[in-house]
Amino acid sequence: MSAAGGILAIRLRTLGDVVLVTPALRALHRGHADRALEVVTEPRYAALLEGLPEVARVWPAPRSDAATLALAWRLRARGFAWAVDFFGNPRSAFLARACGARRRAGYDLRGRGRAYDVRVPRTLEPAPGRRESAVATHLRLAVAAGGVPDEEGPRVGVAPAAAAAAAMLLERCGVDEPARTIGLVAAGTWATKTWPLGHAVRLARELMAAGRPVLLLGGPGEEAIGSTMSRLAAGIRLLPPCDVGTLAGVIERLGAVVGTDSGPRHLAAALGRPTFAWFGPTHPDTWNPPGPRHGHWWTDLPCRGCDRTQCPHWSCLPALEPTTAARLVLEHLESHGR
């Protein structure tokens, strides 16, 4: 396998999207088996990709102009045959063009026309009211750059050191039955994707009353949510701040992950854990993992699937009340939990 003349894939963020691009990375590797596949992502997500057999090297890309310019210069020396931009923002488009690859592929977005030689539509509507899955979108781009898909879904790696750190972290926060514990995601990347905190409190209480330990999976900036949940849902465990590799190790040991449409849920699905989520402004066709182990509950409001990050009459997620959510989660895990 040759490093010179290799393939560069760019996917800067976020957690769920980095997980969902992994089938496209495998497709690029299969289609260019004689070339090394290297990936650019933001530093916190590098651990998820470094252990994948198809990825020869991961390039961390800090969010600063100086770091981006320095990285572009280093990439240019690699002599890539292809650069494939699975993100499509100005920084990733710049890296795709500045890395000096002989061919460049990306999504057909406004203002990106000169960045790529090969462009594909970012979104497709397979049928009225339906959406293409995020995995399928990335695979279309990979195929346009010579990739050959397989039949597997997203997959990430958990390094031995991350697994050991996860075991210690679970012990430290009082999780002594991880295989029976439900990881709960209460927040969301957007305000409109975040369930009301009172709903999350009630759900945690009902799951614990049914005999299932609950571990709150909080992210950076969500400390206030954890404090409130701990105060109002007695007995809930809080996962301390940790890096993404350790988070993957924690989730790999849990019985399930439930909550909002979120990165930790996609991580759980990629690690083979059952999941359940509630949807309002985002569309399950795009973001719900396939297969019976991954259930969901979607609002029936006519404006659902709007993809709005702000909403003046936000009522989709508040209408999904927690008692019903608890029943649906427990029924789902009765059938599909381990």
N, C-alpha and C positions, 0 to 999 in steps of 0.2 A: 504494500500500500504506500503510495507516494504522498509526502507532506506537501512538496512543491506541486503547484497545479491542483491543489485540493479544493474542497467545497467549504464555503463559509456561510453559516446560517446565523441570522440576527433575530433575537427575540429578547427585548430588554426587560419587560415586565408585563403583567403582574404575576402573583403566585399561581392563580388558576390558569392563566394563559400560558405560562411557561410549562406547566404540566400538560396542557392540551396540545402543545406543539410537538410533543415527543413522537407521536406516530408519523408526523411529517419528517422529523429528523431521521427516523428509521427508513422512510421511503427514499430520502436523498442518499442514504448510505447504500441501500439496495441498488439504486439506479446508477451509482458511481462507485462500485465496489473496489475499483482500483485506485481510488483517491481518498485521502484522509478527510474526515468531516470534523470541522472545528466550529464552535458556537460562541457567539457573543451574547452575554446577558449581564444583568446588574449583579454586583458582588453577592448580595444576600441569597440569590437563587442558584449560584454556581454549584453548590453542594448537591442539588437535585439531579444535575446532568453529568457530573464528573464520573460517576460510577457506571454510566451506561456504556455497554460494549461498543456501540456504534459511534460514540463520540471520542475522538482522539485527543481533543484539547478544548478547554473552556477558557475564554478570555473575559475576565471581569471588566465591566464598563461603568466606572463611577460617573455620577451625574454632575460633571463640571465641564466647561468648555476646554480648559487646559488638558484634562484627562482624555476627553474625546479626541482632541487633536493628536495627542501623544499615541493613543491607541490606533488611530487611523494610520499614522506613520509606521507603527510596528506591523500592522496588518498588511500594509502595502509591500513590505519586504517579503511576504510569504508567497506572492505570485499565484493567487487563487484563480482557478478556472471559472468558478461561479461564486457570486454572492447573492444570497436569497434572503430578502428582508420580510420576515413574518410579523413585523410590528407596524411600520409605515408612518412613524412620526418624523419630524424634521431631523432629529438626531440620528435615528436609524437609517434614514434615507441618505444622510450625509456619509455615514460609515460605509454604506453599500457602494456609493460612488467613489469615495476617497480611498477605499482599500485597494483600488487598482485591478479588481477582478476583470477578466476578459469578457464575462457575460454577467448581467445583473437582472434579477427578477424580483417583482414586488406587486403590491396591490395597486389597482388603477384608481388612485386617489387624487383629488384636486391639488395641484402644486407639486406633484411628484413625477410628472411625465418624463423629465430629463434624467431622473435618477436611475431608471430601469430600462433595459432593452426588451424585457418580456414582462407584460402586465396582465393581471387577471382581475375580474371584478371582486370587490371585497365581500359583497353579499349577493345571495341568490334566493329567490322565492320558489321552492320546488312546486308549490301548489298554493292557491289562494288561502291566506291565513296561516300557512306553514312557513317554517324557517329552516335554513340549512344549519347543521350542527357546526360548532366552532372547529371541531376536529376535521370535518369534511372540507371546510374552507381552507384550512392550512394544507390539507392533502392536495387540493386542486393546485395550489401554488407550487408545492413540491413536484407534482407531476409535470407542470409546465417547465420546470427546471431539470427535467430528466429523471425524476424520482419514480420509484416503483413501490406502491403501497403493499402492506401485508394485511392480514385480517385482525390484527391485535389492536387493542385500545391503548390509551395513555399508560406510560410506565415510567417510574422514577427509581433512583437508587438510594439506599440507606447505607452509609458507610458504617463499618464496625464501631468506629469511635462514636459516631452519632447514636447508634443503637445503645451503646453502653451509657452515654450521657443521658439518653431518654429514660433508661431504666432507673438511674439514680434520681432523675428529676421527678419521676412518678412516685418514687418512694418518699422523696422529700416533701411532696405536697399531699401525702396521705392516701394515695391511690394504691390499695393493696389487692384489688381484684381488677386489673386492667381489662381482662377479657370480658368482663361483665359491665364495664364502665362505658357510658355514653358520652362522647365528646360533643359539647353543645357550642355552636357558633351563634352568638346573640347579635353581633353587629354586622355591618355590610360595608362594602367599599363606598357605596352611595348612601345618602340619607334615605332615599326612597326604597332602597333594598333592605333597610334595617327594620326588623320587627320592633314594635313598641316594647320598651324595657319591661313594663309590667307584664306583658304577655310571656316574655322569656322567663321571668321570675315564676309565674304560675306554672309554666311547662316544667321547669326544673323541679318544683315542689311535687308535681303529680308523677313525674318519672321516678323520683326518689321514693315517693309513697308506694309505688308499685314494685319497689325492691331493686331498682336499677341505680347504681351510683352514677353521679353526673360530674364531669370535669369541664369547666368553662375554658374554651380555647380562645383566649383574647390575643389581640395583636397590638402593635405599637400605637400608643395614644388612646387605648381603650381601658386604662386603669380605672377610671371612674365607673365604668360599667361593671368591672369586676368587684369593686368595693360595694356597689349597690346590690349586686347579686348575692354577695357573701352575707350582707346584712339582712336581706329579705328572704333568702332561700337557705335556711339553716341546713348545714351538712354538705352543701355544694363544695367541690374542690376547685381551686383556681390554679391554672397552669402558669408558673412564673415566666417572665420574659425569657425567650430562648431564640437561638438562630434557627433558620429554616430547616437545616439538616436535622437538628435535634427534634424539631416539631414533627418532621416526617417519622423519626424513630418513635416518638410518642404515639402518633396516630396509628402506626403499624401494630402497636400492642393493644389498642382499644377494641372494644366490641363493635362500635359503630360511631359514625359522626352524623349529627342532625343539626338543622338550623337554617340560616339564610343561604341564598345562592352565593357561594363564597369559595375562595381559594382552598381553605382547609378541606372543604367537602370534595373538591376535585382531587386533592392530594390523597384523601381517604379512598376514593374510588380507584385511583391508580395503584394503591397499595393493597387492593383486594378487600377493603372493609365495606360492609353495607352502609348505605346512607339514606337520608330522607331530608327533603328541603321544601320550603314554601316559596312560591313565586308570586310576584306582583308585576312590577314594571319590566322585568326581563322574561324572555320566552323559554319555556322548557325545551322546545325543539333545539334551541341553540346550546343551552347550558346544562340540561339534565343528562347525566351519564346514561348510556344505554344499558338495558338488561333489567331483569326483575329485582335485583338486589338494591336498586336505586330508585326509591319511590319519591313522589312529590305531590304537593297540594297547591293548586293554582287558583287564584281568585277568579270568580265568574263575572266580574265587572266588565262591561263592554270595552273599556279603555285599557285593558290589560295588555302587557307586552309592548308598552309605549316606548320603552328605553329612555324615559326621562329621568335625569338625575335630580331634578327639582320639580315639585308639583304643588300648585296652590290649593288643591282639594284632595290631598293624599288620603285615600281611604282603602286602597286595595289590601295592604298588609294588615292594617288594624282590623279589617273585617274577618281575618283568619284567626278566630279566637282560640286561646290556648288549650281549653279542655278538649276540643275536637282534635287539635294538633297532637296532644298527648295520646289520645286513643289511636289515631292513625299511626303514630310512631311505634307504639307498643304492638299493634297488630302487624305492622310491617316487620318488626324485628322478631316477632314470634314465628313468622314464616321464613324470613331470610337472614336472621342473625345467626351468629355461630354459638 
